[in-house]
Amino acid sequence: MHWRLTLLNGTYAVCRLGAADVVPQWALSGGGFASVTRTAEELSIVCEESSVPADQVRAEGGWRALKLEGPIPFEQTGVLRSLISPLADAGIGIFAVSTFDTDYVLVKGAKLECTIETLRAAGHTIL
């Protein structure tokens, strides 16, 4: 199974806030890709790195995002596996986010070139 992916502009951060915290305005202010996930243990936010207030939030920056061109039907199986397996074999860690229509795979910026080469070698198209 081969997919088309688009490399998003910008650099992203993965942030951790307290489970009871309110979603801060800065998390959604970038206008591009952002994701908010709440669990009983945490509020996790992925957003443009430039939006994160310095020294106020536990965050790990330097992520680049690849968007799978969707929509992907819910019945489709193995979508993330087709991306994650070759990346894991190449020693590239990922952070994945799924939405209703598609999936996003984030990799550290230092690994972006290797990620693109690995995914292309696995038959995927990177736009």
Protein Blocks (a to p, Z undefined) as FASTA:
>chain_A
ZZdddddedjdddddddfkbccdfklmmnopacdddddfkbccddddfklpcghkaccde
hiacddddddddfklghklmmmmmmmmmnopacdddddfklccddddfklmmmmmmmmmm
nopacZZ
